[in-house]
């Protein structure tokens, strides 16, 4: 019995290089869309957090959904700091925070502002010592 590996021919080097180039190009093309959508999501979060109306389970679920989307998408585009900050926001929400709690609201808005800075300054990866300092300020464990 032959294995799948034995039955599949290796790709010629030129074909593999072209595929890698195409993949990198596709990710770069998607990065612009990612940045636009992420900024819209952050603005939506800020609106939700600043909303004066009573906050119910649907409100909390929507904030969590948007934060979780940001968390999941960041690393795909090498914005690992976005992933970490959004995960921190998810934890705040899971801990039962509501915007009627002034401390929660301040912390949630600080997370949104940090997310915006990371995108505006195009801080990729974890941002080195500046990223570590930002995580510390937000009380997000490394």
Backbone as CSV, one residue per row, in Angstrom:
resi,resn,N_x,N_y,N_z,CA_x,CA_y,CA_z,C_x,C_y,C_z
1,UNK,0.852,-1.182,0.000,0.000,0.000,0.000,0.895,1.242,0.000
2,UNK,0.619,2.148,-0.914,1.412,3.380,-0.978,0.708,4.472,-0.188
3,UNK,1.511,5.330,0.390,0.952,6.441,1.158,0.591,7.584,0.218
4,UNK,-0.178,8.505,0.727,-0.543,9.680,-0.043,0.710,10.447,-0.437
5,UNK,1.636,10.551,0.471,2.888,11.253,0.203,3.611,10.637,-0.998
6,UNK,3.584,9.315,-1.093,4.243,8.631,-2.208,3.525,8.892,-3.534
7,UNK,2.241,9.156,-3.471,1.447,9.349,-4.692,1.426,10.799,-5.174
8,UNK,1.741,11.740,-4.310,1.698,13.153,-4.681,3.096,13.605,-5.085
9,UNK,3.166,14.190,-6.246,4.465,14.683,-6.725,4.775,16.015,-6.061
10,UNK,6.039,16.261,-5.784,6.412,17.573,-5.230,6.172,18.674,-6.274
11,UNK,5.838,19.840,-5.792,5.642,20.970,-6.698,6.997,21.484,-7.164
12,UNK,7.077,21.881,-8.407,8.317,22.510,-8.872,8.574,23.780,-8.065
13,UNK,9.830,24.107,-7.837,10.202,25.255,-7.009,9.555,26.542,-7.501
14,UNK,9.504,26.737,-8.804,8.910,27.958,-9.348,7.426,28.084,-9.036
15,UNK,6.722,26.963,-9.075,5.286,26.968,-8.788,5.048,27.285,-7.314
16,UNK,5.836,26.671,-6.444,5.698,26.917,-5.011,6.000,28.378,-4.673
17,UNK,7.041,28.930,-5.263,7.386,30.333,-5.029,6.267,31.255,-5.499
18,UNK,5.680,30.952,-6.639,4.576,31.765,-7.160,3.357,31.687,-6.242
19,UNK,3.090,30.493,-5.716,1.960,30.328,-4.795,2.186,31.135,-3.519
20,UNK,3.406,31.116,-3.004,3.716,31.882,-1.799,3.562,33.380,-2.053
21,UNK,4.034,33.836,-3.205,3.916,35.251,-3.565,2.444,35.646,-3.678
22,UNK,1.632,34.803,-4.313,0.201,35.077,-4.444,-0.488,35.130,-3.085
23,UNK,-0.110,34.215,-2.193,-0.712,34.192,-0.853,-0.359,35.459,-0.084
24,UNK,0.903,35.877,-0.148,1.315,37.109,0.545,0.587,38.318,-0.026
25,UNK,0.434,38.336,-1.334,-0.270,39.435,-1.986,-1.739,39.476,-1.560
26,UNK,-2.363,38.312,-1.478,-3.766,38.239,-1.052,-3.931,38.742,0.371
27,UNK,-3.009,38.374,1.255,-3.082,38.831,2.655,-2.915,40.342,2.709
28,UNK,-1.988,40.886,1.927,-1.801,42.339,1.908,-3.048,43.043,1.384
29,UNK,-3.676,42.465,0.369,-4.913,43.055,-0.155,-6.010,43.035,0.900
30,UNK,-6.087,41.975,1.653,-7.106,41.849,2.701,-6.798,42.733,3.912
31,UNK,-5.521,43.052,4.126,-5.131,43.866,5.283,-5.853,45.214,5.289
32,UNK,-5.949,45.859,4.134,-6.632,47.156,4.062,-8.089,47.012,4.479
33,UNK,-8.739,45.963,4.017,-10.125,45.713,4.407,-10.205,45.426,5.897
34,UNK,-9.270,44.626,6.402,-9.225,44.322,7.835,-9.130,45.607,8.655
35,UNK,-8.240,46.503,8.264,-8.061,47.746,9.018,-9.329,48.596,8.998
36,UNK,-9.966,48.704,7.854,-11.203,49.481,7.739,-12.302,48.886,8.610
37,UNK,-12.507,47.584,8.491,-13.556,46.912,9.257,-13.256,46.981,10.751
38,UNK,-12.008,46.797,11.134,-11.638,46.836,12.554,-11.896,48.215,13.149
39,UNK,-11.572,49.253,12.408,-11.844,50.616,12.900,-13.350,50.834,13.081
40,UNK,-14.136,50.314,12.148,-15.599,50.416,12.274,-16.085,49.647,13.505
41,UNK,-15.500,48.475,13.753,-15.896,47.676,14.911,-15.542,48.394,16.213
42,UNK,-14.384,49.030,16.251,-13.975,49.764,17.456,-14.921,50.940,17.700
43,UNK,-15.282,51.659,16.641,-16.233,52.773,16.784,-17.582,52.257,17.286
44,UNK,-17.997,51.110,16.779,-19.260,50.495,17.231,-19.174,50.142,18.720
45,UNK,-18.046,49.577,19.133,-17.856,49.261,20.556,-17.960,50.516,21.412
46,UNK,-17.304,51.581,20.972,-17.338,52.818,21.752,-18.753,53.369,21.858
47,UNK,-19.521,53.256,20.792,-20.919,53.699,20.832,-21.726,52.852,21.814
48,UNK,-21.528,51.550,21.752,-22.256,50.661,22.663,-21.902,50.946,24.116
49,UNK,-20.624,51.114,24.379,-20.177,51.344,25.756,-20.685,52.679,26.272
50,UNK,-20.733,53.687,25.404,-21.171,55.018,25.822,-22.677,55.216,25.809
51,UNK,-23.405,54.193,25.402,-24.870,54.296,25.304,-25.484,54.532,26.680
52,UNK,-26.365,55.491,26.767,-26.979,55.847,28.045,-28.139,54.936,28.423
53,UNK,-28.673,54.210,27.456,-29.836,53.361,27.734,-29.454,52.223,28.675
54,UNK,-30.443,51.638,29.337,-30.155,50.499,30.205,-29.485,49.374,29.415
55,UNK,-28.611,48.671,30.077,-27.848,47.621,29.409,-28.384,46.266,29.818
56,UNK,-28.740,45.504,28.792,-29.313,44.189,29.039,-28.379,43.106,28.502
57,UNK,-28.867,41.914,28.498,-28.060,40.786,28.038,-27.706,40.929,26.558
58,UNK,-28.610,41.457,25.755,-28.338,41.633,24.329,-27.205,42.633,24.116
59,UNK,-27.187,43.686,24.931,-26.117,44.688,24.867,-24.783,44.027,25.183
60,UNK,-24.745,43.271,26.257,-23.513,42.600,26.683,-23.063,41.587,25.619
61,UNK,-24.004,40.862,25.050,-23.697,39.882,24.015,-23.113,40.554,22.777
62,UNK,-23.654,41.705,22.394,-23.163,42.418,21.212,-21.739,42.941,21.441
63,UNK,-21.472,43.501,22.597,-20.115,43.974,22.885,-19.147,42.795,22.859
64,UNK,-19.536,41.704,23.469,-18.666,40.525,23.496,-18.421,40.014,22.081
65,UNK,-19.458,39.970,21.252,-19.325,39.470,19.880,-18.322,40.296,19.082
66,UNK,-18.439,41.609,19.176,-17.547,42.489,18.420,-16.112,42.359,18.941
67,UNK,-15.949,42.353,20.262,-14.610,42.199,20.844,-14.007,40.849,20.455
68,UNK,-14.830,39.824,20.458,-14.350,38.479,20.108,-13.948,38.414,18.632
69,UNK,-14.689,39.091,17.766,-14.312,39.152,16.350,-12.947,39.824,16.190
70,UNK,-12.746,40.943,16.875,-11.449,41.628,16.823,-10.333,40.715,17.329
71,UNK,-10.624,40.016,18.396,-9.645,39.087,18.972,-9.245,38.021,17.954
72,UNK,-10.226,37.461,17.269,-9.956,36.376,16.343,-9.255,36.799,15.069
73,UNK,-9.441,38.036,14.654,-8.899,38.483,13.376,-7.505,39.090,13.478
74,UNK,-7.159,39.620,14.625,-5.902,40.354,14.758,-4.667,39.575,14.354
75,UNK,-4.515,38.397,14.889,-3.309,37.616,14.632,-3.181,37.203,13.171
76,UNK,-4.289,37.042,12.494,-4.250,36.673,11.085,-3.461,37.695,10.268
77,UNK,-3.551,38.948,10.673,-2.895,40.026,9.934,-1.680,40.578,10.684
78,UNK,-1.162,39.799,11.623,0.025,40.146,12.409,-0.217,41.322,13.355
79,UNK,-1.427,41.456,13.833,-1.746,42.446,14.854,-2.042,41.688,16.154
80,UNK,-1.013,41.039,16.667,-1.164,40.217,17.870,-1.569,41.056,19.078
81,UNK,-1.149,42.307,19.101,-1.534,43.187,20.200,-3.037,43.460,20.174
82,UNK,-3.613,43.578,18.997,-5.075,43.727,18.875,-5.751,42.506,19.481
83,UNK,-5.221,41.331,19.147,-5.796,40.097,19.687,-5.739,40.104,21.213
84,UNK,-4.617,40.493,21.779,-4.465,40.489,23.246,-5.377,41.506,23.914
85,UNK,-5.452,42.710,23.347,-6.295,43.755,23.948,-7.773,43.382,23.837
86,UNK,-8.178,42.884,22.684,-9.575,42.471,22.509,-9.915,41.312,23.442
87,UNK,-8.959,40.400,23.656,-9.184,39.304,24.605,-9.371,39.867,26.009
88,UNK,-8.608,40.886,26.348,-8.778,41.544,27.650,-10.158,42.148,27.792
89,UNK,-10.669,42.743,26.726,-12.021,43.302,26.743,-13.056,42.190,26.899
90,UNK,-12.838,41.071,26.221,-13.744,39.922,26.380,-13.793,39.477,27.841
91,UNK,-12.629,39.459,28.493,-12.590,39.059,29.910,-13.357,40.051,30.786
92,UNK,-13.215,41.340,30.499,-13.968,42.344,31.266,-15.472,42.081,31.157
93,UNK,-15.910,41.785,29.950,-17.336,41.563,29.710,-17.793,40.274,30.390
94,UNK,-16.987,39.220,30.255,-17.339,37.942,30.889,-17.457,38.079,32.404
95,UNK,-16.658,38.991,32.960,-16.703,39.207,34.405,-17.948,39.971,34.829
96,UNK,-18.860,40.230,33.870,-20.148,40.813,34.205,-20.198,42.316,34.185
97,UNK,-19.231,42.953,33.532,-19.212,44.403,33.511,-20.373,44.995,32.744
98,UNK,-20.871,46.097,33.264,-21.879,46.878,32.561,-21.434,48.328,32.589
99,UNK,-21.906,49.104,31.648,-21.497,50.506,31.597,-22.145,51.339,32.686
100,UNK,-23.084,50.744,33.410,-23.622,51.444,34.566,-22.576,51.451,35.681
101,UNK,-21.589,50.579,35.549,-20.444,50.531,36.458,-19.361,51.421,35.842
102,UNK,-19.101,52.578,36.487,-18.175,53.564,35.925,-16.774,52.986,35.723
103,UNK,-16.337,52.118,36.621,-15.005,51.529,36.485,-14.929,50.654,35.234
104,UNK,-15.966,49.848,35.007,-15.999,49.017,33.802,-15.972,49.906,32.566
105,UNK,-16.793,50.938,32.541,-16.876,51.807,31.374,-15.518,52.433,31.068
106,UNK,-14.825,52.925,32.081,-13.492,53.526,31.879,-12.513,52.506,31.311
107,UNK,-12.527,51.315,31.881,-11.599,50.278,31.415,-11.941,49.828,29.997
108,UNK,-13.217,49.679,29.694,-13.631,49.250,28.356,-13.259,50.300,27.308
109,UNK,-13.492,51.568,27.626,-13.122,52.642,26.701,-11.604,52.687,26.534
110,UNK,-10.850,52.469,27.604,-9.383,52.437,27.507,-8.936,51.323,26.561
111,UNK,-9.593,50.189,26.619,-9.270,49.089,25.699,-9.547,49.513,24.247
112,UNK,-10.690,50.161,24.026,-11.029,50.619,22.673,-10.019,51.644,22.166
113,UNK,-9.630,52.567,23.036,-8.646,53.570,22.636,-7.299,52.917,22.319
114,UNK,-6.920,51.926,23.100,-5.670,51.210,22.846,-5.735,50.477,21.507
115,UNK,-6.867,49.857,21.229,-7.034,49.179,19.941,-6.879,50.172,18.794
116,UNK,-7.484,51.337,18.943,-7.403,52.358,17.901,-5.955,52.814,17.693
117,UNK,-5.213,53.008,18.766,-3.808,53.426,18.660,-2.982,52.371,17.935
118,UNK,-3.188,51.115,18.281,-2.437,50.033,17.641,-2.669,50.051,16.129
119,UNK,-3.910,50.240,15.713,-4.204,50.274,14.278,-3.701,51.554,13.629
120,UNK,-3.902,52.693,14.291,-3.468,53.970,13.717,-1.949,54.040,13.567
121,UNK,-1.235,53.471,14.521,0.235,53.492,14.488,0.806,52.275,13.767
122,UNK,-0.072,51.411,13.276,0.321,50.203,12.539,1.335,49.375,13.334
123,UNK,0.987,49.113,14.589,1.863,48.334,15.472,1.582,46.856,15.239
124,UNK,2.538,46.205,14.636,2.369,44.789,14.303,3.012,43.913,15.364
125,UNK,2.614,42.647,15.366,3.120,41.728,16.383,2.621,42.172,17.753
126,UNK,3.484,42.012,18.743,3.118,42.418,20.110,3.642,43.809,20.477
127,UNK,4.299,44.482,19.542,4.694,45.868,19.770,5.888,46.076,20.675
128,UNK,6.651,45.029,20.929,7.868,45.179,21.743,7.593,45.722,23.130
129,UNK,8.509,46.546,23.624,8.374,47.068,24.990,7.196,48.022,25.126
130,UNK,6.858,48.726,24.051,5.702,49.629,24.106,4.402,48.824,24.218
131,UNK,4.333,47.736,23.485,3.169,46.861,23.579,3.042,46.247,24.959
132,UNK,4.177,45.815,25.518,4.171,45.236,26.864,3.698,46.266,27.889
133,UNK,4.153,47.511,27.734,3.730,48.575,28.649,2.227,48.833,28.522
134,UNK,1.731,48.809,27.295,0.299,49.022,27.066,-0.530,47.917,27.716
135,UNK,-0.095,46.678,27.558,-0.794,45.560,28.199,-0.782,45.691,29.710
136,UNK,0.332,46.163,30.242,0.430,46.340,31.699,-0.541,47.428,32.183
137,UNK,-0.588,48.536,31.444,-1.499,49.636,31.797,-2.956,49.138,31.805
138,UNK,-3.278,48.276,30.849,-4.652,47.757,30.739,-4.901,46.578,31.667
139,UNK,-3.874,46.189,32.423,-3.960,45.045,33.339,-4.251,43.742,32.615
140,UNK,-3.609,43.582,31.454,-3.735,42.353,30.673,-2.463,41.563,30.891
141,UNK,-2.623,40.353,31.384,-1.457,39.524,31.671,-0.795,39.081,30.377
142,UNK,0.521,39.017,30.432,1.268,38.560,29.254,1.324,37.067,29.194
